[in-house]
Amino acid sequence: MVQPTTKRRVIGAAFLVVLVATALAWRAGALPVGGARPPQNSILVIAPYMYEGTWVFDDSRFGLVREPFVGGVPEMIDHLVADIPNAKDGFRLTFSAQPFPEYERKLTWTRGDAVGNYYKLDEPPMEGWICPALFKYYDKPPAEIYVKADAKE
C-alpha cells in the first residue's frame, strides 16, 4: 500500500510537471492566448460578396457566416468595388491597421457606441458602422484601417 504522504508527493510532482509544461508551451507560442486573433500589425484578407441585397463575408476561423456589413459600410464597399467586374460574386478585401503598399483608402475611427465603431472615409466623404466582428481581428478598434479591394482570381 502506498503511503498517503508519498501519494501527495506524486500528485504534487505531476501537477508541477503539467504546470511547467503548459507554461513552456505557452511561452513557445504553442498555446495562443485570446483565441486565434492575428497580430494587430497583420495584413488581413476577407472575401466579401453580395447576399440578399447586402455585402457579407465569411471567416471560418471565427465561425462567421454571411456576416453583414451595415450602417453605411455597404455604400463604402460599393464605392471601393465600382471598377471591379462581377464584384457582387465576391472580391478580395485586404485590410490592416498599418499602411501597406498600394492600399486604396484609409478609414479613420470617429467614435464607438455600445457594441460597434464608426469609421469615416475622407474621399468621398462617408461614414459607416463596423460591427463587433471587428474584435475578431483586433483587441481594440484601430485608429485607422487601410483597405484595398481587388478582383478574386
N, C-alpha and C positions, 0 to 999 in steps of 0.2 A: 504494500500500500504506500502511495506517495504521501509524504508529509505535507500538511497544509501550508507550511512556510515555503517549501520547495515549489508547490503548485503556484503560489502567489508570485514567486520569483520568475517562474517560467512564463506566466501570463504577463507580468510586467515587462519582461525582456522582449516578448513577442510584440507587445504594444509599442514599445520603444523602437523596435526594428521597423514596424509598419509606419510609425510616425516619421522616422528619419527617411525611409524610402519615399514616402509621399512628399516630404519637403524637398528631397533631391530631385524627384521627378518634376515637381512644380518649378523649381529653380532652372531646370534644364529646358523648360518650355513644353514638356510632355503633357502637362495638365494646365490648360488655359484657364485663366481667371476671368470671370464675367462672360462666359459663353464664347461663341465663335466670332465675335465682333472683330473686324480687321483693324489694324492700327490706324490712328486718325490721320496719318500723313499718306495713306494709301491712295492710289488712283483706283477708283471703283467703277464697275460697269454693270448696268442692268439693261434689259431689253423691253422697253415699253411697247404696247400695241393697243389698238382700239378694240374695245369690247362694250357692246350695248351702248354705244354712243359716247363713251368716255375713255380716256387714256388710263391704262392699268399696267401693272408689271407683276412678275412672279420672281420669287427668290427662294428656292428650296432650302438654302442654308438656314433660313429663318422661318420657314413654314408660311411664307407669304404667297398667296394665290389670288390673282386678279385684284391686287391691292390698288385701289383707285387713287388717282390724283384728283383733287377737288379744289374749290375755293380760289380760282384764278390761275392755278398751275396748268390746267388743260390749255388755256389760252396762251400761256408762255410756251408750252410744248408745240402748239400749232405754229407759232412764230419760228421756233427753232427748226422745225422739220419742213417748212414751206417749200424748200428746194430738194427734198428727198423723195424720189419716186416711191410710191407704194408704202410710205411710212406707216400708214394705218395697219399694215400687216406686220409691223414690227421694225424697230430700228435700234441701233446701239446708242445708249446714253452713257457717256463717260463723265464721271464727276469726282471732285476732290476738294478738300478744304484748303489745298495749296494750289497755286497756279501751276499748270503743266503745259508742255509745248502744244501749241495750236488750239488751246481752249478757245471757245467762241464767245461765251458770255460769263459774266460774274453776277451771282445773286448775292445780295447783301442783307444780312439779318436786320430786321427793323424792330420786332417785338415778339414776345411769346404770349400765349394765353394759357388756359388751364391744361390743355393737352398738346397743342401744336405750336408751330412757329411760323411767323410771317417773314417772307423774303421779298425784296424788290429787285426788279430788273431795270436798269437805267435806260436802255435803248432797245425797243421802245419802252416808255415808262409803264410798268406793270407791277402789280403786287400779287403774291399768291401765298396760300397757307399750306405748309408741309406738315403732314400728319405725324403721329407718334412713331411711325415706322422709321423715321429719321434716326431714332435712338437704337435701331438695329445696327446702324453704321457708325454712329458717333456717341460718345459718352455725354456730351453736351452739344447744343446747337453751335455749329461753326459760325464765326462772324461773317465768313464769306464761303460760298460754294461756287466753284468754277466748273462749267459744263461744256460739253461738246456733243453734238448729235451727228451720227453717221448712218449711212445705209448699212443694213446687215448684209454680210457676204455669204 
